[in-house]
Amino acid sequence: MSGLGKGVTAASLGKLLKMRGFKVTIQKFDPYLNIDPGTMSPYQHGEVFVTEDGSEVDLDLGHYERFIDENLSEFSSITTGKIYSSVIEKERRGDYLGATVQVVPHITNEIKENIQRMSGKYDFVISEIGGTVGDIESLPFLEAIRQFSLCVGKENVLYIHLTYIPYLEKSGELKSKPTQHSVAALRSIGIQPDILVCRSQKPILNELKNKISLFCNVEKDSIISNLDVDSIYEVPLMLEKEGLCDVICKKFHLEITKPDLTEWIKIVDIEKNLQEEINIALVGKYVELHDAYLSVAEALKHAGIANRVKVNILWVNSETIEDNPFEHLSKLKIDGILVPGGFGDRGIEGKIATVQYARENNIPFLGICLGMQMAVVEIARNLCGFSDANSTEFNQKTQNPVIHIMEDQKGIYKKGGTMRLGKYPCLIFQHSKSEKAYGVEFIDERHRHRYEFNNAYREILRDVGLWITGLSPDGNLVEIVELLDHPFFVGCQFHPEFKSRPNNPHPLFKDFIFYSKLTNK
């Protein structure tokens, strides 16, 4: 079944291999027909993660980057839509020389080429197949990876199957039957798993491993227990204890060495033993599905570990508080407020009121992308006196468009992949909170947006205390704004959460939590 944690398992495996000195990369094959998740509602597929090269990809790539600490690219995210689009384009060009284009071999060859192109400079390519065994839409991918071992040699390919071992509370038993059926389905299409990673609530004892080994035709030491844990960052340590990488090295006839997990063990130990707690209100409109803000939540966790404080996220729906936002927010014990990115006008007035609440009550505030834009709107309305100030995304007739459409975005109606996406440089002004956080004047960050700060309002907003502290190198695009007379009030046009790592928290998140911790005291 879905949701078992293939992404975290793949990311953990990548971490363990990298810590053994291997060069590792990871890719994800998603079986949906969208070219990418960029046009999907967060309720459909969680957050859209953005890579350095501007690709909108599955949230699992966020796990990959956070665990293996490598910047991935468009080649790490492949969908059925991408595969079919490429094949059809080749057919239109005549690349297939008049052949009848079919799933086998043309679609499967395209899938295999996307695995092969990753190999080059890496010792290991980990390819995660989305969906579940038996799904119609996943079959071309499973067929392709079955063929792949024939292309590169069976000794160079290893199949890991993630399965579920349910625990029946009434009888007090772990049951292997779902795993047996799943493996049987996989074997029926020609794939014999080399390793089974078994998710379960309880430890899998030897007796059950013997049974699984017998019925699934998998060696006993290749049956790896993957227990439920409190933090995903414990998973690599658990899989190392279970011997997953030792089995892999053995099967590939590689020397079995021990990884240096000292730093990772320290991170997990700190996270598990945090005594002090703070509350951060995350005010957005997709808060019912926490995966919609997965990277933000993880970045807050990283910053909490760095500051030795447990971060409790208060999930606040910006739409439901619009009737009386100050009353709603005042009932919560809030040490810091974060307004994340988003699209569409639903819940916008709630976000604007939240910014005002943070500003007037000296509560540390971090606004990301749309959150930064709403901070500009709030200050234009309440400090500049422009009561109708808005973004033209939400009100095209406003007389004070403090946020407006980028010039090169005008007239674009196709929404997929047409925004300012990926890595862009930024120059930070000295003596600002941002410069103090980063410790450098030149940075680059990942973007995902269409609308920008309207430069016509720069001086007007500065006169009421909103300072521009980060600009594009040509001085044209506003990247960071701050209130200098506030404990911590920073809005950034980019998405800092995408670059945060458990062992290297993002500077803005780290300082945001630092000042929120001070507020708590």
N, C-alpha and C positions, 0 to 999 in steps of 0.2 A: 504494500500500500504506500501511498505518497506520504510525505511528511516525516519519514523515518530518520532523515539526516544524512542523505547521500552527500550533500554539499559539505557539511562539517566533517564527515568521514574522509572525503577526498582531500579536503584542506589539511586535515590532521595527518594523513598519510604523506602529503607533500612536505609538511613541516618536518616529520621524522626522517624522511629521505634527505632533505636539505641539511638537516643537522648532522647527517652522516657524511657530509661533504659532496653530495651529488648535486648536479645542476638540474633543477626541476621546473616544469611548467604544468599548468592545468588548463583544461578546456571543458566547456559544457555544451552538450547537444540538447536543445530543447525541441520537442516534437510539434510545437504549435506552428500555424501557418503565417503568423505575423513575421515580418522581416526582423523585428526586434521588439522588446516590450515597451518602447518609447511612447506608443499611442494607447497603451493599456491603462485602465483605471488601476490605481494601487490596490483596490479591493480585489482585483482579478489575480494579481501576481506579485503583490508586495511592492517594495520600492524599485525604482529603476536606478541601477548603479551606472556610473559613468567612468569610463577608462580615460587614461591620459590622452589617447588619440581621438577622443570624442565619440566613442561608441556607446550607445545606450544598451545595457546588457542586463542579464538576470542577476538577482541579488546574491546568488551563490558566488559570483565572481568577487563580491565584497569579502566573503569568507576566505576565498582563495588568497586574495591580496593581504588580508590581515594576518593570515597564518604563515604564508611563505615569504611575506614581506618583499614581493616582487610586483612591479607594475605590469599588468597584462594589457592585451590589445584586442582589436576587433576579431582576431583569429582565435581568441579564446572563447568566443560566444557564437555558436552556429545554431540556426533554427531551420526547421523544415522550409519556412518561407525563403530563407537565403539559399538553401540548396536548390529548390525548385526554380527560383528566379535565375540562378546562375545557369542551370541546365537549359532552361527555356531560351535564355539569351544566346547560349552557344548553338542551340538548334536553329535559331533565327539567322545566325551568322553563317550557318552551313558547316560548323565544325565537325558534325557527325557524318558528313559525306553521304547524306541521303538515307542513313540508317533509320529504322523505326526506333524512336526514343522510348525507353522503358524504365521501370523502376530498377530492374536488374538487366543490364549492368550499369546504366547511365547514372541513376540516382545514387546507387551504392558506391560507384566509383568516385562520384563527387564527394561523398562523405569520407571515403578513405583518403582522398587527396587532402582533405582538411585536417586529418590526423597526421598524415605524412609531412605536411608543410611545417608542422610544429617541431619536428624532430631535430633537424639541424644542429644547433649548439647545445642541446639538452641531453642529459643521460636518461632522464625519465620524462615521458609525457603521460599525464594522468587524464583520461577522457571519461567524463561523467555522462551517462546517458539518462536524460530526463524521463519522466513518466514511470510506468511500472511494467513489468513483464506481462505480456498478454494484451496491452493496449494496441489497438490497430495502428495508431499514428506512430508508435515507436518501432514497429516492425522493420522498416527500412534501415534504421540505425542498428538494430540488433543483427540484421542480415549482413550489414556492412562490416561490423566488427567480427562477425563469424568468419567472413572472407579475409579479414585483415591478417589473421595469423597465417593464412596460406600465402599471402603476398610477401610478408617480411620474415616468415619462419616462425613456427610454433614456439621455438625456444626464446623468441624475443617479445612474446605477448603473454600477458597474464590476466585472467578474468576474476574480478572480485564481485561477489553478489551480496548486496545488503538485504537481509531478511528480518522478519519479525518473529519473536518467540513469545507469544502471549502468556500471561500468568492468570490462571483461573483462581480467583480469591476463595471461592467456596470449597474447592477440592485441594487448594494449596499446591497446585501443580503448574509447571511450565510445560507448554504443549508445542511439539515440533511439527505437527501436521501441516500448518500453513507454509512452513519452510520447505517441507517435502514436496508439496504441490507446486510451489514457486520454482523450485529447482527442476522439477519434472517438466514444467512449462518451458523453462529455459533450454533444457536438454532436448526437448522435442523440436526445437529450431536449430539444433546443432551446436549449442554452446554448453560445454561442461565447465562449471565454475571451478577455479583452482583454489579459491579461498571463499569462505562464508563469513561475513561479519554479521553477527546476530544481535539485534537490538532486543533488550529485555529489561524488565524491572528488577529481576533477581539474578544472581550469579548462575551461570550454566555449569552444572556439575559434570563430572566425568561420565557418569552413566548416560546422561542425555547427549553428551558429545559423541559417545560411542554409537548411540542410536542414529543420530544425524549423519555421522560418518558412513554408517552402513547403508542407509536409505538414500543418501544423496551422492554417494561415491566420491566423497571428499575426505582426505586424510584428517585424522583427528587433530593434529597440531595446526591444521589450516582452518579450524573452526574457532573464530575469534569472538569472544564475548564483548559486547558494546553496551554497557549498562547505562541507565539513566543517571545523569550527574547534575549538580546544581549549576555549573557553568560550562559553556562549550569549550572553554580554554583548558578544562581538565581532560578533554577527550584524547588529545595526543599522548598525554602521560598514561592514560588508561590503556590505550592501544599499544603503547610501548611495553607496558607491563605484561600485556597479553601475548607479546612476541610477534606482532603483525609484520614488522619490518624484517625481523630475523627470518621469517618464513619466506618473504619476498626475495631477500638476498640469497637464500638457499635455493629457491626455485630458479633464479637467474644465474646461479653458480658464481655469486659475488662473495667477497670476503665479508664475514659478519663482524661488524664493528659496533661500538656503542656511541650513541649520539651525545653531544654536549647540550643537555637540556637545562643547565643551571639557571639561566635567565628566565626560562619559561616556568620552571618550578617555583622560582621566587615570585613571579607575577601571580601564579595561582595561589600560592601561600598567602600573599598579601590580600588578595581578593577574598579569600575564605575567612580571614581573621580581622576584617575591618570592624572597628568598634564604634567610631563616630558615624553619624548619618546626617544627610541633608536631603531636602526635598526640592526637586526641580520641576516646575510646571511646564510641560510640553504642550503648547496650545496649537492645535491643528484641526483639520477637518476629516482626517482618515484615522482618528485615534482608536476606533473600534478594532482595527486590524493593526497590531503593533508592528508587523513586518513592513508596513508602509513607511515606517521611519527607522528601519533596522540599523542603518549605518549611524544615524544620529544617536540612537540608544547605545550602540556599541562604543561610539566616541565618548559619550558621557561616562560609560563604565571605565574606559581607559583613563580618562582624566581623573576619575575618582580613585583609581588605583594609585596613580601618580601623586595624588594629594592625601592618600591614606584616609579616604572617606567613602562610605557606601552611598551611592547616589540612588535615591528613590525617585522614580519618574511618576509624576502625577499627570495622568493623561486627561487633558481638558479639551472638550469639543468646542471649537470656536464658534460653531453655529448655535449650539444650545445655550450658550451664555450671552447671546446678543441682546436678550430682553433686559438684562440687568447685570452687565459684566462685572462692575466693581463689587456688587454684593456677592456674586458667585466666587470671585477670586479672593475676597477678604475672608471668606469662610475657610479657606485653605491655609495651611502653614507652609508658606512658600519662601525658600531661601534664594531662588533664582528662577528666571523665566526665559524660556527658549521658544521662539516662533520660527518654525522650519519653512522650507520651500513648499510650493504647491501651484496649482493652476485653477483657474475658474473663480467666479465671484462668490461662491457659496462660503459663508463663514468669514468673509473679509472684514465686516464691521466688528466682529468679535475680536479679530486679530488686532485691528487698529486700537480698540479700547484696551486690549491687553498691554500694548506698547505704552499707552498713556498711564496705565496703572503702574507699570514698572518704572517709568520715568518720574512720576510724581511721588512715588513711595521709596525712591532710591534703592530699588531692588535690582541686583545685577541682571543684565539683559543681553542676550545674544540673538540677533536676527539673521537668518540665513536665507539668501536669495529673495523670495517673496517676503520673508520676515523683515529683511532690510528695507525693502520697498515700502512696506506698510509703516515702518518707523519713520520714513521720510514723509509719507502722507500724514501721519499723526502730528508730526511737528509742524508741518505746513498749515494744517488746520488749526491747531490749538496754540501755537506760539506765533505764527505769522499772520493769523487771522483769515486765512483762505478757507472758508467753511466748506467750499465745494472741492477742495484739492483731492485729487485721485490719480489713479493710473488709467491711461486710455484703454487698458485691457478690460477695465470694468465700467468705465464711463467715457465714451468717446466725445461727449459734448461738454465735458468739464472745462471751465474757464481757466483752471490752474492744473494743467497736466504735469505734475511734478515727476511722474514716471510716464515714459512714452515709448512707443515702438521704435526699435532700432531702424535706422534708415535703410539698411540692406535687408530688412525683414518685411518691408511694406510690399503688399501685393502677393505675398506668399500664402497659398491656401492649403498646400500639402503640408500636413503637420509633422510627419515622421522625419526625424533627423535634420530639420532645417533651422534649428536654433543655434545660438552661440554655445557650442559644445566642446568639452575637453579642456586641455591645459592652455591657460593664457597667463602672461606675465603681469606683475604688479609691482609698483614702486611704493614703499611705505614711508610716510613722513616721520621724521625724528620726533622724539618726546611724546609719542602717542601711546595709547594702551597696546595697540597692535605691534608697534615697533618693539615695545618692551617684551611682548609675548614671543615674537619671532626671533628677536635678537639680531636680525639682519634687515637691510633696507630693500632687498630685491627678492621676491618670491614668485612662485607660479602655483596656480590653483585651478581646480576643475570647475567648469561652468555648465549650466543647463537652463537657459532662459532666452526669452525673446525681447523683453522690455528692459529699458535702462533708465538711470537717473537722468532727468532733463537738465542739461547744463545751463539753461537759461535761469535756473533757480539757485545756482551755486552761492552767489553772494547773499541773496535774501535769506537763505537758510543758515549760512554761516553767521549772519548778524544776530540770529537768535540762539546761537550756540552749537549748531550742528556742523561739525568740522569734517571736511573730506580729508581722510588720512591715508587713503590708498588710491592710486590712479594707474591706469595703463601707462606704459612708458611714453606714449605720444601725448599723454595728458588729456585724452579725449573721453575716456570711459571711467566713470567713478566705480571703484571696487570696494572701498571701505568708508563708512561714516562713523563718527563717534560724538558723544557728548562728553567734553573734557571735564565738566564740573560734576559728573556723576560717578559713583563708585566704580561701575563698569557698565558701559552702554555702548555696544559695538554691533554694527550691522555690516554684513559682507555680502556682496553680490554673488560670490562663488559658493561652492559647497565644500567646506573644510572637512566634513565628516568622512568624505571618500578617501582621505589620505591619512586618517588616524590608524594607529596600530597599537596593540596591547603593550608592546615594548617600546613604543615611540608615540605617545599621545599627541594629538594635534595641539599646537601652541595656543590657539584661541580657545579651544575647549578646556585645556589645562588651566589657563588663567581665569576663564569664566567660573570654573568650579572652585578655584582658589578664592576668588572674591565672594562667591556664594557661601563658602565655608566660613569666611570672616563674618558675613551677615548673620549666619547661624549662631555665632558666638556673641 
